[in-house]
């Protein structure tokens, strides 16, 4: 989606980028993205500040410390970016230009949605370029508003919840939250940082909660879900008339570890050699003609996946 960004208007927004870093560590792709963001901000004459909290093991407490630091600053917008997120720095400017109270972008959970990969294969989407399957692995961190039947990916869409891994929040949202929920004020432990000694009360903007009346009171959604701190924030701001928005077209990376498995016996079930160097010399794509022949031999109508499976079996029998 093309967003018109008026630089003069954008310069009026002062962005406070906050990142909790457990163990004081961040990913290299995050580092590159933030360096690029700093460069772009300098080029456009924007006021962007980066603030990090190291070694806080409790993510809810870390986020609340960061919000407190933001609220004591002159900045207008809080931009949460987690230390394992790879992002396009221009997307931060786009979020600010869209002028929503809470807005973010979707990023995948650290899992592979194999059923979506299978569906993409069955649809023939990877016939020409198998690397495209990467686009279908995601299970994303957001939930739609009840009754949403489809999402237009080219426009911002109102959603029920998004993750704080990449979320922009306007200052007035936090001020409204603080006024609406005075009971969430608390005196935190000393976090032994130069910025906070535990002497002042701060607010629990982010906390985990069970979404039930028994736990959260009459304002609960009644879903009985265990809400993470970011989903809780979206739910409680929604109760005071603040909407949460998502930019579906934005692409983020969520960096994590992965164990690369695989066996040669399993590869033996495929139509191509186990070694990459041999794959090009032994074509494995099933042609449309082979699919038609397989369906004809079966004597009944087959779906795409069944045709390809039958064609592979026929090809093996002919060898």
Buried (B, 14 or more C-beta within 10 A) or exposed (E): EEBEBEEEEBEEBBBBBBBBBBEEEBBEBBEEBBEBBBEBBEEBEBBBBBBBBBBBEBBBBBBBBBBBBBBEBEBBBBBBBBBBBBBBBBBBBBBBBBEBBBBBBBBBEEEBBEEBBEEBBBEBBBBEEEEEBEEBBBEBBBBBEEEEEEBEEEEBBBBBBBBBBBBBBBBEBBEBBBEBBEEBEEEBEEBEBEEBEEEEEBBBBBBEBBBBEEEBEEEBBEEEBEBBBBBBBBBBBBBEEBBBBBBBBBBBBBBEEEEEEEEEEEEEEEBBBBEEEEEEEEEEEBEEEBBEBBBEEEEEEBEBBBBBBBBBEBBEEEE
